[in-house]
Amino acid sequence: MAEPAPPTSKPCTRAPKVAKCEKNTSICALIQSLNWSTKDFMLAFLKDSKHQDVAISRRYWVTDQGWDSTKDLLLTTKRLAQRHIKGCEHWEAFILSQATEIVLSPKPPSGLSPGGSYYTTSSLASTFFSKDDRASRNEALISRMPFLYQLLCAKIQGNKSYEDSTITNAAAIKEEAEEDDAHDPSDEMEDLDGSILKKSSNPAIRRRNRVETVSLHAQLASKSNPAHMVD
């Protein structure tokens, strides 16, 4: 009985190396031969949810594994837009519309406190203006509207991260400490509960507190997040 023939090795299917510019030219020519523009192809590729092969090829785009390259794609689009004045205007208008959509989406919970954001003057507890209650309300506002809070912090702090507000540079700390050590009547302002508001001795903490206070006041002043008080 004849022995079976040994299995033949599969031919290598890997395409030969081709320069990136040649790939671009060939792909663009193929797309045009199909009466598509490159934008037509990209939109169809991203929107296609019916064909499994297409969906599989982009399955990592929005995951941790593939987000870096997806971000590169978005930033490359940004750089392309910013080559021209009109492109910059269109890009900023687009980003503004996206930021506005994100900012307007979260809203304070409806209904009366403590489940909601509405308060009545007759039901306010004596602890409403206490430091613990104020801190709790601030924390709730930050957690409900994190995008707006971080955006305001970035503007106020000059795009420094929240953690970076704890300054380690000695010169910066000294400079801010000298500025904050100047007499300020608000340092001895009496709070509504009768206590005296005191500054922290740590200049980094003072800076962080100022940022948080201004950010929260800006959020509370906006029409989309009013201070709900009813009689």
N, C-alpha and C positions, 0 to 999 in steps of 0.2 A: 504494500500500500504506500502510495507516494505521500511524503510529508507535505503538510500545507506550506505554501509559500510564505516567507516572512513578511510581516506587514510593511508596507511601503510608507516612508515618512511623508507627512503632508507637506505640500509645497508652502513656502513662506508667503504669507499674504500681506506682509508689511510693505507699504508703498516705499519706493525709493525716496531718498532725501531730495526735497525740492526747495528752492529758495522761497522765502515768504512772499516776496513781491510776485514771483511767478504763480504761486498759489492764489494770491489775490486776483491776479489778472485772469487766470483760468476760471475761478469760481464766478467772478463778475460776468465773464463772457457766457458761462453756462446759464446764469440767472437771466441775462438779457435775451438769450436764445429762447427762453421760456416765456418771453413777454412780461417779465417781472422786473421791478426795480429792487435794489438791495433792501430798501425799507419794506417793500411788499413781502420779501422773503422773511425778514426778521420778525415782522408782525405776525405772519402766518405761523412761523416756527414757535413763537412764544404763546400764541393763542390756541394752538392745536391741542385739543384734549381727547380727540377721538382715536388717534393712531398711537399705539403703544410704543413703537420704536422712537417716535418723536418725543413722547413724554419721558421715556427712559433716558434719553440723551440730555435732558435738562433736570433730572431728578435731584441733583445736588446743588443746584444754583442758589437756593435760598436756605441751605443748611449751613451749619458751622463749617463743614468740610469744604464747601464750595463758595462761601460768601466772599472771601477775599478777591477771587477772580471776578465775581459778579460786581463787587464794588469797583474794581478796576475798570470794568465796562462802563459803569455809570460815570465815574470820574473822567474817563476818556471822552464821553459824550459832553460832559461839562467843559472840558478844555477845548473841544471842537466849537462849542457854542460861544465861548468867550474869546475867540479869535477876532470877532467883529463886534462893534458897538451894539448893533441891533440884536446880535446873538446874545450878548450879555443881558440886554433888556428882556428878551424872551425867556432866557434861563431864570433870571431873578423873579419874573412874574410867575413862572411855573413853580419854582420853589416856594414862593409866597403862598400860592394857592394850595400847595400840599401842606405847608405848615399851618395855614388857616384851618384846613380840614381837620388836621390832627388836634389843634387847640380847641375847636368847637365841639369835637365829638364827646369828650368826657364832661359830665355835668354833675353838680352836687346832688345827692339823693333828695328826692322830694319827701314831703311830710314833716311832721313835727319832730323835734329833737326828743330823745337821743337817736332815734332811728333815721331821722331826716335832718335837713339843714335849716328848718324853720324854727324860730323861737317866738314865744309870746312874752310880753313884758310881765304878765302876771305869773308865768310859770318859771321864770329864771331863778335858778338856785343861788344861794349866797356864795357858792364856790365858782360861779361862772367866770368871774374876773381873777380867780386865783392863778398862780403861776402854773400849777399842774394842769388845770383845765385849759389854759391858753396854749400850753405846750402840746396838749392832746389835740386841740383843734388845728394847730399849725401842722402837726404830723399828719392828720387826716387829710388836710388840704393838699399837702405835698404828695401824698400817696395817690390821691384821686386825680391830680393834674400834673404828673411828673414831667411831661414834655414842656408845658408852659413854664413850670418852675425852673427846670434846668436851662431853658432858653433865656429867661430873665437873669438867672445867675451868671450865665456866660456873658451876657451883655454888661452886667454890673462889674464883674470881676475881670473883664478883658479877656474872656475865653479861657480862663483858667478852670481846671476841674475843681469840683467841690472839695476834694481831698487836698488839692494844692493850696487851699485857702489857709491851711496851717503852715505859714511861712517858716522856712528853716534858715533863710539867709539872714545873718545877724544884722547886716546893715539895713535891710528892709524893715526888720523888726524894730530896730532902734529909731529909724526915721518915723515909722508909724506910731511908735510909742510916744515920741516927743510931740507929734501932732495931736494925739489923743489925750495927752496929759494936760493940754491947755484947758483952762477952765471953761466949762460948758454948762450953762444953767440947766440944761436938760438932764445933766448927770444926777441932780438932786430932785428931779421931778417926782411928785407924789403920785402914786398909782391910784386907780379907782378903789382898790381895796384898802387904802390907807397905808400901804407899805411904800418904802422909798426904793426906787429903782437904782441899782448900783452897777457900774461897769465891771467887767472882769479885769483882773490885773494882767491877763495875757493878751497882748495886742493881736495875736492871730485869732484868738477866740472872739475878740471885739469885732474884727473885720468880718469874720464868718457870721456873727450875729447881725451885723448891719446888713449884709447881703441877704440873709434870710428874711429879716424884717421888711426891707424894701421890696423884695420879691413877693412876699405874701400880701403886702399892702397893695401892690400893683394888681395882683390876682383878684383880691377882694373888691377892688375898685372897678373892675371890668364888668360890663353889662352881662357877660355870659356867666359870671359867678358872683352874683350880688350877695350882700349880707342880708340874709332873710330875717327880718324882724317885723312882727305884726303885733297889733294891740289885741 
